[in-house]
C-alpha cells in the first residue's frame, strides 16, 4: 500500500558526511512513523532513527545519537537522514521504513541503499 524509495548511499572516508533520502508514495496518508534501519553483512537489521509523520518527534539509536539527524522535507512524505562523523562501523545497507496506522509495526520497506565508510 505504501511504496518507499531510498537513496543517497555511497562511499565516504571516516569522519565524513552523507545524506540519505526517502520518498514515500501510494497510501501515504496511512503513515504514522517513518524511520531508518540498517543491516551490516552477517548481522541482524537494527534500528537507526525514526520520526513521526505529524508531531515530528524523533528517536535515535544510542549508537548514532549526536551524529545522525532525521528530518522531514518540505513534502510531508519525504524523510532525510543526515549522517555526520561517520565511522567504519556505520557501514551497512540502510533501509527506509514506514509504520502505518493499524499495522502495529514497520511493514513497508525501501530496497536499501549502501553506505560504506572507509578507515
C-alpha positions as CSV (number, residue, x, y, z in Angstrom):
1,X,0.0,0.0,0.0
2,X,3.0,2.3,0.6
3,X,6.0,2.4,-1.7
4,X,9.3,3.7,-0.4
5,X,12.3,4.7,-2.4
6,X,15.5,5.3,-0.5
7,X,18.7,6.7,-2.0
8,X,21.8,8.7,-1.2
9,X,24.2,6.0,-0.2
10,X,27.8,6.0,-1.2
11,X,31.5,5.6,-0.2
12,X,33.0,8.1,2.2
13,X,36.0,8.2,4.5
14,X,35.8,8.0,8.2
15,X,34.7,11.4,9.7
16,X,32.8,12.3,6.5
17,X,29.1,13.0,6.0
18,X,26.4,11.6,3.9
19,X,22.7,12.4,3.4
20,X,20.1,9.7,2.7
21,X,16.7,10.4,1.3
22,X,13.4,8.5,1.4
23,X,10.4,9.3,-0.7
24,X,7.0,7.7,0.0
25,X,4.2,7.2,-2.4
26,X,0.9,5.4,-2.5
27,X,-1.3,5.5,0.5
28,X,1.0,7.9,2.4
29,X,-1.9,9.2,4.5
30,X,-1.7,5.9,6.4
31,X,1.8,6.5,7.6
32,X,2.3,7.1,11.3
33,X,6.0,6.9,11.6
34,X,8.9,6.8,9.1
35,X,12.3,5.6,10.0
36,X,15.7,4.2,9.0
37,X,17.2,0.8,9.7
38,X,20.5,-0.7,8.7
39,X,22.0,-4.1,8.2
40,X,25.7,-4.9,8.1
41,X,26.9,-8.2,6.5
42,X,26.4,-11.1,8.7
43,X,24.4,-9.1,11.2
44,X,20.7,-8.5,12.1
45,X,18.9,-5.5,10.9
46,X,18.9,-2.8,13.5
47,X,17.0,0.4,14.2
48,X,18.7,3.7,13.5
49,X,16.2,6.6,13.7
50,X,12.6,7.4,13.3
51,X,10.3,10.4,13.1
52,X,6.5,10.8,13.5
53,X,4.6,12.0,10.5
54,X,2.6,14.5,12.4
55,X,4.3,15.6,15.6
56,X,7.9,15.5,14.2
57,X,9.1,13.6,17.3
58,X,12.5,12.0,16.6
59,X,14.1,8.9,18.1
60,X,17.6,7.6,17.7
61,X,19.6,4.5,18.5
62,X,22.3,5.2,21.0
63,X,25.0,4.3,18.5
64,X,24.1,7.2,16.3
65,X,22.8,9.7,18.7
66,X,24.6,13.1,18.3
67,X,25.9,12.2,14.9
68,X,22.8,11.4,12.8
69,X,19.8,13.6,12.3
70,X,16.4,12.5,10.9
71,X,14.1,15.2,9.4
72,X,11.1,15.6,7.2
73,X,11.3,17.5,3.9
74,X,9.1,20.2,2.5
75,X,7.0,17.4,1.1
76,X,5.5,15.7,4.1
77,X,6.1,12.3,2.6
78,X,9.8,12.8,2.3
79,X,12.3,11.9,5.0
80,X,16.1,12.5,5.3
81,X,18.9,11.1,7.3
82,X,21.9,13.4,7.7
83,X,24.9,11.3,8.8
84,X,27.9,13.1,10.2
85,X,31.1,11.9,11.8
86,X,30.7,8.6,10.0
87,X,32.6,5.6,11.4
88,X,33.6,2.4,9.7
89,X,31.1,0.6,11.9
90,X,28.3,2.6,10.2
91,X,29.0,0.6,7.1
92,X,25.7,-1.2,6.1
93,X,22.8,-1.2,3.8
94,X,20.4,1.4,5.0
95,X,16.6,0.9,4.6
96,X,13.8,3.4,4.8
97,X,10.7,2.1,6.5
98,X,7.2,3.2,7.3
99,X,4.9,2.3,10.1
100,X,1.3,2.6,9.0
101,X,-1.8,3.1,11.2
102,X,-3.2,-0.3,12.1
103,X,-0.1,-2.3,11.2
104,X,1.4,-2.4,14.7
105,X,4.9,-2.4,13.3
106,X,7.1,-1.4,10.4
107,X,5.8,-3.3,7.3
108,X,6.7,-1.1,4.4
109,X,10.4,-1.1,3.3
110,X,12.6,0.5,0.7
111,X,15.0,-1.5,-1.3
112,X,18.0,-0.2,0.6
113,X,20.9,2.0,-0.2
114,X,24.5,1.0,0.6
115,X,26.7,3.2,2.9
116,X,30.4,2.3,3.0
117,X,32.8,4.1,5.4
118,X,36.5,3.5,4.8
119,X,39.1,3.8,7.5
